[in-house]
Amino acid sequence: MSEMLLKLVLDTNTIVSAFFWEGNEAGLFRKIEQGKAKLYITSEILKEVEKVIKRPKFNEVMAKVNLTPDQIMQKIVSLSHLVIAPKLNINVCRDEKDNKFLECAESAKVDYVVSGDEDLLVLKEYNGIPIVKTWKILQLF
């Protein structure tokens, strides 16, 4: 397939999985690092990611990957395009905490929202922006 630069919003679990486990999410993050896709994020998403990676249940896996929460956050910020305070108030997700991903996606006019969360996936798309699992995006490269 010809080289294309995908604009993506990744949900929190997708981002966290990319750092802690080798799999599709890590593969997708490598594509972002290689400049083959752009990651869009908001401060609200960043705060949630930071809160999640600081949970005690991740201490052991963090030691295994030899990263600190600060190093992970610096890496995410360095690879992301920050969407400043989306002026949208989307309320379509059955889990209202997931609306922030759609707000970011709509504000940045991304190509895809990437998630493994059924509360997002059940929507299939939002305003023409597909909501898909990581493996579907990897097929595009």
C-alpha positions in Angstrom: 0.0 0.0 0.0 1.2 3.5 -0.7 2.7 5.5 2.1 0.1 7.5 4.0 0.1 9.4 7.2 -2.8 8.4 9.4 -4.1 10.8 12.0 -5.1 8.8 15.1 -6.6 9.1 18.5 -5.7 6.2 20.8 -7.7 5.5 23.9 -5.9 5.1 27.3 -5.7 1.3 27.3 -4.2 1.3 23.8 -1.5 3.7 24.9 -0.7 1.9 28.1 -0.6 -1.5 26.4 1.9 -0.1 23.8 4.4 0.5 26.6 3.8 -2.5 28.8 3.2 -5.5 26.5 4.6 -6.5 23.1 1.6 -6.8 20.7 -0.4 -4.9 18.2 -0.5 -1.8 20.4 3.3 -1.7 20.6 3.5 -2.3 16.9 1.2 0.7 16.3 3.2 2.9 18.6 6.3 2.0 16.6 4.6 3.2 13.5 3.9 6.5 15.2 7.6 6.7 16.3 8.6 6.0 12.7 6.5 8.9 11.6 4.0 6.8 9.7 1.1 8.0 11.7 0.3 11.0 13.8 -1.0 10.7 17.4 -3.4 13.4 18.6 -4.1 13.8 22.3 -5.6 16.3 24.8 -4.5 17.2 28.3 -7.5 15.3 29.6 -6.3 12.1 27.9 -2.7 12.7 29.1 -4.0 13.1 32.7 -5.9 9.8 32.5 -2.9 7.9 31.0 -0.7 9.2 33.8 -3.2 8.2 36.5 -3.4 4.7 35.0 0.3 4.1 34.7 0.9 5.2 38.3 -1.5 2.5 39.6 0.4 0.1 41.9 -0.6 -2.9 39.8 1.7 -1.6 37.0 4.8 -1.3 39.3 6.2 -4.7 38.4 5.6 -4.5 34.6 7.1 -1.0 34.7 10.3 -2.3 36.3 10.4 -5.1 33.6 10.3 -2.6 30.8 12.8 -0.4 32.6 10.7 2.8 32.4 9.3 5.3 34.9 5.9 6.9 34.6 7.7 10.2 33.8 9.7 8.6 31.0 6.5 7.1 29.5 4.7 10.5 29.7 7.6 12.3 28.1 7.7 9.8 25.3 3.9 10.2 24.7 4.1 14.0 24.8 7.1 14.0 22.4 5.2 11.9 19.9 1.8 13.6 20.2 0.1 16.6 18.6 -1.7 18.3 21.5 -5.2 19.3 20.8 -5.8 22.3 23.0 -9.1 22.3 24.9 -11.5 20.9 22.4 -14.5 23.2 22.3 -16.9 20.3 21.9 -19.1 18.7 24.4 -19.8 15.3 22.9 -22.1 13.0 25.0 -22.7 9.9 23.0 -20.7 7.2 24.8 -22.4 4.9 27.3 -19.3 5.5 29.5 -19.2 9.2 29.6 -15.4 9.1 30.4 -14.9 8.0 26.8 -16.4 11.1 25.2 -13.0 12.8 25.5 -11.6 10.6 22.8 -14.3 11.6 20.4 -13.9 15.2 21.3 -10.2 15.0 20.5 -10.9 13.1 17.3 -13.5 15.5 16.1 -11.4 18.6 17.0 -8.3 17.2 15.2 -10.3 15.7 12.3 -8.4 12.4 12.6 -8.8 9.4 10.4 -9.5 6.8 13.2 -10.1 6.4 16.9 -8.2 3.3 18.0 -9.7 1.4 21.0 -10.3 -2.0 22.5 -13.1 -0.6 24.7 -16.5 -2.0 23.8 -18.1 1.3 25.1 -16.4 3.0 22.1 -16.3 0.2 19.6 -20.1 -0.3 19.8 -20.5 3.1 18.2 -18.5 1.9 15.1 -17.9 5.5 14.1 -18.5 9.1 15.1 -19.2 11.8 12.5 -17.6 9.7 9.8 -14.5 8.9 12.0 -14.3 5.1 12.3 -13.7 3.6 15.7 -11.6 0.4 15.3 -9.3 -2.1 17.1 -5.6 -1.8 16.8 -5.2 -4.8 14.4 -7.4 -3.1 11.8 -5.1 0.0 11.7 -2.0 -2.2 11.4 -3.5 -3.7 8.2 -3.3 -0.3 6.6 0.5 -0.2 6.8 
